[in-house]
Amino acid sequence: MSEKKALRKSYSNKWVFGVLGGFGEYFNVDPNILRVAFIVLSLLPGPSIVFYLICALIMPSDDRY
């Protein structure tokens, strides 16, 4: 039986809070691509940093470790 997929902060693949590592694991995308995209979006006007901080607060941590 396969494990149910859940969006969680990554414990093993994190730089700051593990949010982008968690998104990468959930969507099966390289987290480094997401990190580069986040940095580029952070330079543009918009709520990207606020979105990241909200995700860091509300996303559950990966409890497998």
C-alpha positions as CSV (number, residue, x, y, z in Angstrom):
1,M,0.0,0.0,0.0
2,S,1.4,3.4,-0.9
3,E,2.0,6.1,1.6
4,K,-0.5,9.0,1.5
5,K,1.2,12.2,0.3
6,A,1.0,15.2,2.6
7,L,2.4,18.7,2.2
8,R,4.9,19.1,5.0
9,K,8.1,21.1,5.7
10,S,11.1,19.0,4.8
11,Y,13.4,18.0,7.5
12,S,16.1,16.5,5.3
13,N,16.0,19.1,2.5
14,K,15.9,22.5,4.1
15,W,17.8,25.7,4.0
16,V,15.8,28.0,6.2
17,F,12.5,26.5,7.3
18,G,12.1,23.6,4.9
19,V,9.1,25.0,3.1
20,L,10.5,24.9,-0.4
21,G,12.0,21.4,0.2
22,G,8.5,20.3,1.3
23,F,6.9,21.7,-1.8
24,G,9.6,20.0,-3.9
25,E,8.9,16.6,-2.3
26,Y,5.2,17.0,-2.6
27,F,5.1,18.0,-6.2
28,N,8.1,15.8,-7.2
29,V,10.2,18.8,-8.4
30,D,13.8,19.6,-7.6
31,P,13.7,22.0,-4.6
32,N,16.7,24.0,-6.0
33,I,14.5,25.0,-9.0
34,L,11.9,26.2,-6.5
35,R,14.5,28.1,-4.5
36,V,15.8,29.9,-7.6
37,A,12.2,30.8,-8.7
38,F,11.5,32.1,-5.2
39,I,14.6,34.3,-5.2
40,V,13.6,35.7,-8.5
41,L,10.0,36.3,-7.4
42,S,11.3,37.9,-4.2
43,L,13.0,40.6,-6.2
44,L,9.7,41.5,-7.9
45,P,7.0,43.4,-6.1
46,G,4.5,41.0,-4.6
47,P,3.7,38.9,-1.5
48,S,6.2,36.1,-2.1
49,I,8.2,36.6,1.2
50,V,4.9,37.0,3.2
51,F,3.6,33.8,1.5
52,Y,6.8,31.9,2.5
53,L,6.5,33.1,6.1
54,I,2.9,32.1,6.3
55,C,3.7,28.7,5.0
56,A,6.5,28.3,7.5
57,L,4.1,29.0,10.3
58,I,1.1,26.9,9.2
59,M,2.8,23.9,7.4
60,P,3.3,20.9,9.7
61,S,6.8,19.6,10.1
62,D,7.9,16.3,8.7
63,D,7.6,13.8,11.6
64,R,9.3,10.9,9.9
65,Y,12.7,11.8,11.4
